[in-house]
Structures are given as structure tokens and as C-alpha cells.
Amino acid sequence: MNVRQLLLATTHPRLPVEGAFPSLEGATGWLNSSPLTAADLHGKVVLVSFWTYTCINWLRSLPYLRAWAAKYKDHGLVVIGVHTPEFAFEKDVDNVRRAAKDMGVEYPIAIDNDYAVWNAFDNMYWPALYFVDAQGNIRHHQFGEGEYEESEMIIQQLLTSAGNSHLDLDFVSVHATGAEVAADWGHLRSPENYVGYDRTENFASNGPIRLNEPYIYEIPARLMLNHWALSGEWAIGRQAIVLNQAGGRIVYRFHARDLHLVMGPTVKGTTVRFRVFLEGQAPGAAHGVDVDDQGNGSVTEQRLYQLIRQPGPITDQQFEIEFLDAGVEALAFTFG
């Protein structure tokens, strides 16, 4: 027994049984696979991954899911992504199909638009991993990103227990790019913030939020850290804000390496042009993958856009996005 095998045997010598593998029959559809049931998967080690395609925390775990699915598929591991939508547009199966293709998600995907699988697992988180042994018992769970080495060791342990004696016990090596790169936790001082009225915080434009009706907002002279504001004619809805006239702006004061915005055109198939600024200037080397160094970009589909990735040093910065066309909706800022 080598050092890795000894570590595998002693770190989790007796994983508890957390319950039986719940039903997948509540899925409203499947991608990359015919419908799967717990009975179909008996004898396989199953890793169930709850996700929604705009979730930045899930996106940063995706390189590991792809790598585990590829490395262990011939040793009895089946990775299943359960796509449970957070936003209304994530219920559109064409959106999920396009996102899965763009992100290289090739393992089976259960479409969980009615939250039936989510509720069967009594789940509460994106991302969430459930590790199921070959006998159909949940043996471990992981909520949130991180703990990748521990997760891989549990996969290896369950596969070994199922009779796989020739596993490569080295951990996978991943090369993440774009929004999939791990967060800069040491400099991250801005939390996720939704912009719809149901869950937003720290809105700083003039007057109270006008719910579900167009209103001309103004940006204050100064923003405090983690506060945001609007300029131009916007309608603030429960989940999203919608721009009614070209020239509208969103300003956000943040402290993080990365800034992302979940947004999309209000009419599918249209394009909305925008410009991004940091402290009133083009972002230059601080531009994200969806923006050029002059801050130019376009919204073409409903997804998460990476607008800023700063090379450092990381300080409080005032971000601004100006939309050159009307017809865009924005839903949430996330940081990394």
C-alpha cells in the first residue's frame, strides 16, 4: 500500500450512510442521456451535482467535475448534473443546452424545472454534490465550492469499495480559464448582490425603488463600498431590472479581482451593446473575458458575463456599465 492508498484508507475509513439515493423521476427532461433512474445506476458510483448555469460558485467547480467525469468514467463513476433553475430564463431548455455545450458539460443532465429532484434530495444549495455508492446509498455531501481533494478521495474510496483496484490515485490537474478560475479569496470583500427588488441590498439611487414601473433614476455623487445605483429609465422587477431607453447605466462600488453580471437581452436573438469603465476610464488590462480593453462588449444571450478581471493591486473601485441600446435585463452581480 503506497502513501496515497494509505491516506485514502485512513482519512475516511467509514463513511456514514446518509440515506438512500432519491428518485430522479421528477426530472422534466434529460440532456446528453436518456432518462436515468436509481435502479439503472445500481452498481455504479454516482456523483450528483446540483447546478444552475449562471451560478459563479458552480462555474468555479466545473473544471473538477469535467475532469472527474473523464478520469473515472471507465472505472464505474457516473456524474449527473441536476439543473435546477434560479432565474426564469434558466427554465428554457434551449438556454441550458447552449450553456452546457459552451461549457463542455458532456455528462448526463437532468432538467429539474419543477424542483422535484431538488426536493427529493432535500437540497438547499448551488452548487451541491452528493456521493452515492454502488449499493445506492448517499455516503457524503459537499455544499459550496472547494474541498476538491477531499471530494476526489471520496470518489476513489467509493470506487475502490465497488471493486476497482487499479485506480490512478493522483488528483486531477485542472486548467481553469475565464469565470471558472478560482476566486481571489484574500481580496474578496464584495458579496453577491441581486438587483431585482426581491433580494437586492444597498441600492443608492434617488428616492425609493419604484416597483415594476419605468422610472428615471439618478446616480448620487458618491457611492459607499458595495452600494450600487442606476441612471436612466429603468423598471425594477422582482428578479431583474429592465432598461427602457438607450444610455442607461449601472454603477457599482466593489472590492474584488473579478466582477460578473448576470444579464441578457429582453428579446431573444437581439443584441445590446455596452461599454464598461473603471473609475471613469476604459478598463485596459483589467477587462474581463466578455469585454475588450476599451470596455466594449455586447449582450447576446442570457448568461453570466465576466466584465472585470483586475491584474492587481486590488482596491476599492467604481465600476460602470453603460448600455448603448435599450432592451437589456440585469439580474445579479457576483465577484471573485
LUMKEMI-775650 format. One record per residue: x, y, z of N, C-alpha, C, O in turn. Coordinates in steps of 0.02 Angstrom, whole numbers, plus 50000, padded with zeros to 5 digits. Layout:
BEGIN
XYZXYZXYZXYZ;...
//
This chain:
BEGIN
500424994150000500005000050000500455006250000500855007150045;500375010649948500775016749946500475022149991499945021150021;500825027849994500615033150040499915035650022499515036850067;499775036549958499115039049938498575034049956498035036049980;498705027549945498215022549962498095022250037497535021250059;498635023050076498565023150148498145029050170497715028450213;498275034850140497895040850156497165039750137496715041850174;497045036550080496365035250058496005030750108495405031750122;496355025850135496045021050180495925023850249495475021650284;496345028650270496305031050339495935037550348495685038950402;495905041750295495585048250303494825047450312494535050750355;494515043150273493795041750279493695034250284493415031150239;493905031250340493875023950345493165021250346493055015550326;492685025250368491995022750373491515028450360491285031750406;491365029450297490895034850280490195032850304489985027150295;489845037450334489165035850358488685035150299488805037750245;488145031450310487595031150262487125036950278486825037050332;487045041650232486635047550244485925046650218485495050950230;485785041150185485125039950159485155036350092485695035450064;484585034250067484545030850003484545035949946484345041749954;484775033749888484795037849828484075039849810483675035449792;483885046149814483195048149799483035047249725483485046249683;482405047649710482175046749641482375052549597482395058349618;482525050949534482655055949483482055056749436482095060449387;481505053249451480945052949405480575059649398480185060549352;480695064349444480375070849438480695075449387480435080849375;481255073349356481565077449305481085078549247480735073949226;481065084649222480615086349166480925084849098480585085549047;481555082949097481895081249035482615079349049482855080049105;482955076948998483655074949004484045077448944483785077748888;484675079348955485145081048903485745076348909485925074148963;486035074748852486635070448849486495063248870486965059348878;485865061348880485715054648904484975053348897484565057948896;484795047048892484095045148903483945045648977484415045949017;483315045748998483155046349069483485040849110483485034949091;483765042749168484095038049213483695037449277483395042349300;483695031549306483375030449371483895027549419484425025349399;483725027749483484175024849533484295017449518484845014949528;483785013949494483865006849478484365005949420484765001249421;484325010349370484785009949313485505010649336485965007749306;485615014449389486285016149411486555011549466487115012549490;486165006549485486385001849537487024998449513487064996149456;487524998049557488174995349540488675000549517489264999049511;488435006649505488875012249486488965016849546488525017349589;489535020149550489625025649595489375031949560489565033249503;488945035749593488615041449561488785047849599488755048049660;488975052849561489085059549589488535064049561488525065549501;488085066249605487535070549584487735077849599487885079549656;487715081949548487925088949553487325093449539487075093649482;487085097049590486555101949579486865108449555487345111049584;486595111149500486875117149470486335121249437485785118849425;486515127449424486125131649379486645135749341487135137949370;486555136649277487135138249235487415145349244487965146649220;487065149749278487355156449291487685156949360487915162249378;487695151549398487975151749466488735151849465489045147149442;489035157349489489755157949487490095152749531490645150449513;489795150949586490105145949630490135139149596490625135449601;489595137449560489615131149521490105131649464490475126849451;490125137249429490595138049373491315136849394491705133949357;491485139049455492175138149478492325130949498492905129049504;491805126949509491905119749523491875115449461492085109649462;491625118249406491525114349345492165111149318492125105449295;492755114349319493345110949293493475104249327493715099449295;493325103749391493425097549427492905092349408493065086449400;492275094449400491755089749379491915086749311491845080749301;492125090949264492305088349198492885083449203492885078149171;493385085249244493975081049249493815074349283494055069149261;493405074449336493225068149369492805063749323492915057749320;492335066749287491915062949241492345059449188492225053649171;492845062949162493275060049111493735054749139493835049449109;494035055949198494535051449225494235044949250494535039649241;493645045249280493375039349314492785036049279492495031349305;492605038349220492015035549187492115028149169491635024349170;492725026149153492855019149136492975014849198493095008849192;492935017949257493015014249320492365013849359492365011649417;491805015849329491165014949361490855021149390490345020749424;491145027149377490845033349402490375036349350490535036749291;489785038249373489315042049331489195048749365488945049049421;489355054149330489205060849354488545063049323488445062549262;488085065349364487435067749341487345074949364487375076349424;487255079449317487105086449334486355087449338486005086349289;486115089549396485395091049403485325098649396485515102349442;485055100849340484995108049328484335110649356483805109549326;484375113949413483785116749446483845124349440484295127249468;483385127649403483485134749385483365139449443482935138449485;483765144749445483665150149493483245155749462482785158349493;483405157649399483065162949365482585160049313482675154349290;482085163949294481565161549248481865159249182481655154049155;482355162849154482625160949089483025154449092483155151449040;483225152349152483585145949158483125139949153483355134249152;482465141149149481995135649136481955134049062481685128849043;482215138349020482215137248948482735131848931483335133048938;482505126148909482955120448896483465122248841484035119848843;483265126248793483745128348741484315132348772484885131548750;484175136548821484705140248856485175135448891485785136248888;484885130548926485305125748962485725121548913486315120248925;485415119448858485775115548808486355119548779486915116948772;486225125848763486765130048736487315131048787487905130648769;487135132448850487635133448902488045127148913488655127548920;487725121348915488085115148926488585113848870489145111748882;488385115248808488845114448752489425119248757490005117248748;489285125548772489815130548777490305128948833490905130348827;490055126048887490465124648946490775117648945491145115848992;490645113848895490935107148890490655102248941491005097848965;490005103048957489685098249003489405092548961488895093348927;489745086848962489555081248920489235075548959488965070848929;489245075849026488935070549065488165071549066487935076949047;487775066549088487045067149088486795072949130487055074449184;486285076349104485975082049138485235080749146484875079649097;484995080749208484285080449223484015087549228484265091549267;483505089049189483185095649191482665095449246482195091549244;482765099749296482355099549358481945105949366481965109249418;481575107749313481215114149314480695114549368480525120149390;480425108949391479905109049442480185108049512479805107449560;480845107749519481175106849584481005100149617481085099249677;480775095349577480585088849605481195085049630481175082049685;481735084949592482345081449613482665085249671482895082149720;482695091749666482945095949721482595094249786482915093249837;481935093849784481555092449845481645085149867481635083749927;481715080649820481835073649839482475072849878482515068649923;482975076749861483615076749898483595081149959484065081249999;483055085049967483015090050020483605094850015483895096750065;483765096749954484345100949941484175108349950483595110349944;484685112349965484585119549976485115123849942485105129949950;485575120849905486165124649884486345123449811486235117949784;486625128649780487015128149718487725130649735487785136049764;488245127049719488225120049699488165115449759488305117349816;487945109349746487925104149797488105097549764487885096049709;488525093649798488725087049774488475081749822488515082549883;488215076349794488015070449833488375064349805488345063049745;488715060649849489125054949830488745048649846488595047349905;488585044649796488165038749803488585032549789488915032149737;488565027649834488965021549824488615016749777488055017949755;488945011149761488695006449712488075002749736487714999749696;487925003049801487315000049828486725004849831486185003049853;486835011049808486295015849806486195019749870485645022149884;486735020549909486695024449971487095030849964487655030849938;486815036549987487195042749991487695042050048487505040650105;488345043150033488865042250083489205048750104489575048850153;489085054050067489415060450083489075065850042488745064449992;489145072150064488895077850026489395083550035489765083850083;489385088049987489805094049989489385099949965489145099849908;489285104950007488915110849988489395116649975489835118050016;489325119949919489765125449901490385122949866490505116949861;490765127749840491375125949804491935124249853491885125649913;492475121249827493055119549868493045112249890492615108349870;493545110449932493625103649958493705098649901493435093049904;494065100649849494105096349789494515090049801494335084749776;495065090549837495465084549850495075079649893495085073649880;494735082149944494325077649986493785074349944493665068349952;493455078149900492935075349858493215069849813492905064649805;493795071049784494085065949740494285059749779494215054149754;494535060649840494705054849881494085050749897494125044549899;493525053949908492905050149922492685046449859492455040749864;492735049549800492585046049738493025039749733492775034349718;493665040649746494125034949742493955029549792493985023649777;493775031549852493605026649904492985022649884492965016549892;492475026049858491865022649839491985018049779491705012549775;492395020249732492565015949675492965009949697492855004349672;493445010949743493835005349768493395000349805493464994249796;492925002849845492464998449880492024994549832491784989149849;491914997249773491494993949723491884988949681491614985849636;492534988149697492934983049664493444985549614493744981549578;493544992149609494034994949564494714995349599494814999649642;495174990849582495804990349617496394993449580496954993349604;496264996349521496824999049481496715006449465496825008549408;496495010149514496385017249504497045021049505497495019449543;497085026249464497625031249470497425035849527496945039649522;497805035649582497605039349642497875046449644497765050049693;498215048649591498415055649589497795059949578497325057849544;497805065949606497245070449597497255073249526497785073849495;496665074849501496625077849434496965084749435496985088149487;497225086649379497515093249370497065097149322496925094749267;496845103049343496385106849300496715113549281497125116249318;496525115949223496755122549200496125126649186495835126149132;495935130749234495325134649228495465141249191496015144049197;494975143549154495025149949119494375153849130493865150949151;494395160249116493795164449120493475164249189493825164549240;492825163749190492455163849252492565157649294492375157449353;492865152349265492975146149302493585146449347493695141949387;493995151749342494585152449384494365153449457493895157149470;494715150249503494545150849574494565158049596494965162049570;494135159849642494095166749668494745168649703495105164349728;494885175049704495435177849743495155179349812494995185049828;495105174149853494765174749918495105179849964494765182950005;495755180649958496115185250002495935192549992496045196650036;495665194149933495495201149917494755202049903494555207349879;494355197049918493645197349902493245200249960493165197150012;493005206449950492635209950002491945212349978491625216350011;491735209749921491075211449894490675205049886490875200549850;490105204549920489685198549914489235198949853489125204249824;488975193149833488475192949780487885197549797487685198149855;487615200849746487045205249757486575204849698486765206049641;485945203149712485425203149662485185210349652485235214449697;484925211849592484705218649579483945219249573483685224849572;483575213749569482855214049574482655215849645483025214549692;482065218949653481875221649718481775216349772481785217849831;481665210049751481525204849799482115203449845482015201549903;482735204249819483315202049858483885207049857484425205549884;483805212949829484375217349823484545220749889484125221249934;485165223049893485405226849951485795232849927486105232749873;485785238149967486225243949957486095247849893486555250249861;485465248349873485285252449815485315259749836485025261749887;485665263849796485825270649818485575276149772485745281949783;485175274649721484905279949679484385284049716484165282249771;484195289649685483745294349717483065291349730482785287849688;482795292649789482105290649804482035283149814482525279449807;481435280949831481305273849841481275270049775481175273049722;481365263549778481285259449719480555259449697480105258349737;480435260849633479765260449604479675253449576480015251549528;479225249649604479155242649587478785241749520478225244049512;479115238249474478795235849412478535241449367478065240349329;478825247349372478605252849328479215256949307479675257749346;479205259549246479775263549223479855269849266479375273049287;480485271449279480635277449319481345279649300481785275549287;481445286249300482105288949283482505289749348482325293749392;483035285849354483455285849414484085290049401484285291249344;484385292249457485005296149453485525293049499485365289849549;486155294049480486715291349519486945296749569487045302449548;487025295049633487255300049681487975302049668488345298749632;488185307549699488865310049689489385305249715489945304949689;489205301349766489695296849797489345290349816488795290349841;489685284849803489435278249822489885275249876490505275649871;489585272249927489955268449976490125261549948489815259349900;490605258149979490795251449957490185246849959489805246750007;490115242849905489585237849897488885240949890488385237549901;488865247349871488235250549853488215251349777488735251449744;487605251749751487525252249678486955257049662486535258649705;486945259449600486445264349580486315263849505486695260849467;485765266949485485565266949415485525274149388485405278849426;485625274749323485505281049288485095279449225485235274549191;484595283549211484175282349153483515279149172483355278449232;483125277249121482455274649134482465266949140482575263449091;482345264649199482355257549215481695255649248481375259649281;481495249349239480945246349277481255240949321481555236149296;481165241549387481455236849434480925231649451480425233149484;481035225549429480575220049442480815215749500481325217149532;480445210349513480605206049570481285202649561481675202349608;481425200149501482055196649489482555200949450483165200049458;482315205449408482765208749361482595216149354482035218249371;483085219949330482965226849310482995227149234483425223849203;482555231149204482495231349131482585238549108482265243149133;483025239449059483165246049031482685247548975482625243648928;482345253248980481835255048930482095259748876481805260048821;482635263448890482905268148841483655267448838483975266148889;483935268248779484665267848770485015273048814484735278348828;485615271448835486015276048875485975274948950486295278448988;485585270048971485545268549042486195265749070486575262549034;486325267149134486955265049165486815261649232486315263149266;487265257049251487295254249317487995255749345488495254649311;488015258149406488655259649438488695255549503488195255049539;489275252749517489365248449575490065249549604490565249249568;490095250849669490745251549702490905244849735490525242549777;491475241849717491625235049737492355234249756492755238649743;492515228549787493205226949805493295219449791493115215349833;493575217849733493685210949713494105210949650494145215949615;494425205249636494795204549573494315204449514494435207649463;493765200649521493305199449466492625202449480492395202549537;492305204949428491605207049432491225203849374491435204349317;490665200649391490235197549341489525200449347489325202749400;489165200249292488465202349292488055197249253488205195849195;487545194549285487065190249250486565194749214486225198749245;486525193949148486085198349109485935195049042486225189949025;485475198149005485305195648939484845200448904484575205048935;484745199548839484265203648802483555201848823483405196048837;483115206848824482415205348841482055201748785481555198348796;482305202448723482025198948666482555194148640483095196248619;482405187748641482885182648621483095183748548482685185248505;483755183148536484015184048469484245191048453484515192148399;484135195848499484355202648487485025203848522485245199748562;485335209448507485995211248535485955218148566485665222748537;486245218848625486285225248660487015226948671487375223148704;487245232448643487935234548651488045238148717487585241448743;488645237648745488795241148808489525243248810489945240848771;489685247748857490365249748872490475249448947490025251048986;491065247248967491235246349038491805251249055492255252349016;491755254049117492275258649141492465256749212492055254149250;493095258049230493345257749298493595264649317494035267349285;493295267449370493475274249391493455279149332493885283549326;492945278249290492835282849234493265281749173493215285449125;493705276649175494165275349119494025268449089493745264049122;494235267449027494205260848997494605255949040495115257949069;494395249649045494715245149093495425243049075495795240949119;495615243449011496285241448992496415234149012496025229748995;496975232949047497165226149066496695223049116496735217049128;496245226949145495765224349194495115221949163494635220449199;495085221449097494465219249065494355211749075494835207949079;493725209749079493555202749083493515199549015493625202748964;493345193049014493355189348951492805191548903492845190148843;492285194848928491735196948886491765204248865491285207148842;492355207348875492455214448862493155215248831493615211648849;493235220048784493905221348760494245226648804493935229148851;494875228348790495245232748834494965239848834495125243748879;494565241548783494235248148782493565248048818493225253148823;493365242248843492745241548880492135239848839491575240048864;492235238248774491675236848730491455229548735491875225048739;490805228548735490535221748735489825221848710489545227148695;489525216048706488825215548685488485209748721488785204548734;487845210848737487425205848768487045202348713486645205448677;487155195848705486845192148651486415186348676486015183748638;486495184448738486125178848766486085179648842486435183748871;485655175848873485545176348945486035171848981485975165748979;486525175049015487045171249049487445175849095487275181749102;487955173049126488415177049166488965179749121489275176149082;489095186249127489625189649088490175191749136490045194949187;490795190049119491365192449158491595199049128491835199349072;491515204449168491645211149143492305213949167492625217849131;492525211949226493155214449254493555208649282493285204349317;494205208449266494695204249300495325208449309495705209449261;495435210849369495985215349382496635211649391496655206449425;497175214149363497825210949373498135212649441498635209649461;497845217549476498115219549542498485226149537498655228249482;498615229449594498355227549661497605228749665497325232849629;497285225149711496555225449718496375230749770496585230349828;495975235649749495745241049793495005242249780494725239349735;494695246649820494015248749805494005252049736494425256349720;493525250049694493475252749627492745254349611492285250949636;492645259549570491965261049547491885258449476492205260849430;491445253549470491285250449405490675253949375490215255949411;490675254649309490105257449275489995253749210490475252349173;489375252149195489205249349130488665253749099488145255049130;488785255949038488305259949000488045255948941488445253248903;487395255448934487095251648880486915256348822486565261248832;487175254748764487075259148706486415257748672486195261648629;486085252348690485435250548663484965248948721485185246948774;484315249848709483815247648758483705240148752483995236848708;483295237448796483105230348790483575225548823483705220148796;483845227348881484265222748920483965221848989483665226449016;484035215849017483855214749086484475212249124484855208349097;484565214749185485115212649228484825209649292484305211849316;485175204649318484895200849374485325200549436485065200949492;485985199749428486395198849487487125200449472487385198749419;487455203649521488185204549520488505199149563488255197549617;489045196249538489445191649577490175193549570490375196949522;490585191349617491275193649621491735187749635491525182349657;492385188849621492845183349632493565185649640494015181549649;
//
